[in-house]
Amino acid sequence: MDSNNARSTLMRASRFLFDSFRKPQLLFFSVFAAASFILELLSYIVSRTQASVNVPSIITSRIWFTGIILFFISFIGIVVVQIMEDYRNKKYLLPLIFTAILAFFIFQIGNYAFSDLSYESTQETVSGLNAFKALDWNYTGKGYIGYPVKQYMINAFPSLILGRSFFALNLGFAIPFLTGLTLLFIELRKFLAYIGTDEKYAILPILMISFCPYIDEYYYIFEQTLTPVAIAMILIALFLRTMRRPSLFSFMLFAITGSMLPFVYTPALAFMGLFTVILFYHAFMVFRGRSVYSKRRQSDINYLVAVGITAVLPILNFVCTLISKREDEFVTTYKEGFSADTLRNYFVSFARFFTTGDSLFFGVFGAIVLIYMLASLTMRIKFHNLMIALWCIGTALFSFMLPGAAAKFNFNYDPNVLAQRNMVIIPVVSVACLLAVADFLAKHEISFRKDALAVVSAAFILYGVSSLFAVHKAFTMNNYNQTMKYLMKYCQEVTEYHDVAYDDEFCLVIHTDNNLYSHPDDYIRYFFPNIKLYVFKAEDFGGIGINDAIFPRFVFSESEKTKDFYSTPFNSRSFNDVRFNTEYSLYFQYKEPDYSYVSFYDDDYIARYDLGAYVTEPT
């Protein structure tokens, strides 16, 4: 009897979640949205009072993270259902093509030969790990250079569970991107079938997103520039799902993801603007009975209200972030003002979207996007495409003209670097192009064979594989600091060999003449949070604080000349970088703690402890 009651309750809950969106579901969804906003608002208000314990923040942070976990559980469920459905219907080609694309990206996670170690991703992840140590998880706080710390908690979660490693560091930034790509592929297939178009065309925008040169280049770096792209893909997918199959489950996923927009890397704010406008436009068109894709009835007021709530929730959360004074410089003084030179530079930069120049933005897809933009601006295709085209132009304009957080450090980035802010455009344009092409094909009764799509997909996958061996064309600094990831790899290997735990205190001495390595602290605090770091020139003997002599000491150098300053022999290790076809040599020495030197000074730097038994002055 009890098992029957439990089964009956589970079935009612399932129907409530997945059946048609009616008044009871709308009431539940409205209460959920209102409660989440009120808790968010209270968290930020209390944080301004500098109270010793922020109770709303403690509660909200746990609810928020539970929502993130439930989202990923739901995502896994959607994937499993799709796999079973494909197997049952003997649909193998599209899933195999997508699996090959997915394998291309998974192959790079934690792969020293092809992936980069970014000083930004290490600091971003450290800010996320540190947030978990606070009672309220620093829920309303800021992380790397003032960005909201929430996004970094998601990126840091693999490192929290798996430990601090190059693999876990990469995985934290890869998971949102691969989640978005997978969900978009699944929902595009279902949506195309829903509007009467062959689902095989769903692979086209996936190819476009996956093999745009900027996406590939910044994927190798594994840092926050990927997050707006990831969240845009997820939200586009959930919008398609909600139009196709509105349910409490769909709207909950949609709202949870949308509410994250104000808390990720600043380009997501540009997408938030489009997100809000498109949702309200969609609701308006449904209300007038003229919706292009949705089959909702004009009288379906529950659906319309839910769409409106989903559109407004990110804006309300954004207002909450203003309470704590955002530091990401999303609005600030223009770099040069609206001068003729500024506009000329803008058009030159924007032209790089469609030409080769120093770096390709859309790559081989540039011609397709250019045709789409011209068709949209001349109103040759549906009106919502005009809104998307104008949004693309506006996003590019402000991304090139606003200095952003870089203004704090007086950075003057090259336009090729600034163009990464526009990557959020890529998934939007890719899907919009697909839907426009689908309309064109349906109108003219044109179809392509699946084997033709398979050949095209194989060509792009091979192109992607070739890009693994390409140097950076936009963020060129990473072409010159490859040694740093091998230094971190070597350091992890030797500390593990000498039974030194990652969170132990020990001394690391680095000798280098390369200015790019003069601040290894940006990288190394992720791997070894309690390290005592010293950096000297290759031929500079230097010394460490005498109190630090009681800790194990590791000495690394890029130069063989450093060996002349030490009496103890050095070991050497070479690393072959497949991507850059370069061999890097590192020299290493380990010394046990020396307890014969005990300092009674308050300041470690009053007395210095010689690093070697003797000193050889350079000639």
ABEGO torsion letter per residue (X at the ends): XAAAAAAAAAAAAAAAAABBBBAAAAAAAAAAAAAAAAAAAAAAAAAAAGBABBAAAAAAAAAAAAAAAAAAAAAAAAAAAAAAAAAAAGBAAAAAAAAAAAAAAAAABGBAAABBBBAAAAAAAAAAAAAAABAAGGAABBBBGGBBAAAAAAAAAAAAAAEBBAAAAAAAAAAAAAAAAAAAAAAAAAAAAAAGBBAAAAAAAAAAAAABAAAAAAAAAGBAAAAAAAAAAAAAAAAAAAAABBBAAAAAAAAAAAAAAAABBAAAAAAAAAAAAAAAAAAAAAAAGABAABABBAABAAAAAAAAAAAAAAAAAAAAAAAAGBAAGABBBBAAEBBAAAAAAAAAAAAAAABAEABBAAEAAAAAAAAAAAAAAAGABBAAAAAAAAAAAAAAAAAAABAEAAAAAGBBBBAAAAAAAAAAAAAAAAAAAAAAAAAAAAAAGBBBBAAAAAAAAAAAAAAAAAAAABBBAABAAAAAAAAAAAAAAAAAAAAAAAGBBAABBBBBBBBBABAAAABAAAAAAAABAABBBBBBBAABAEBBBAAAAABBBBBBBABAAAAAABABBBBBBBBBBAAAGBBBBBBBBBBBBBAABBBABABAAABBBBABABBBBBX
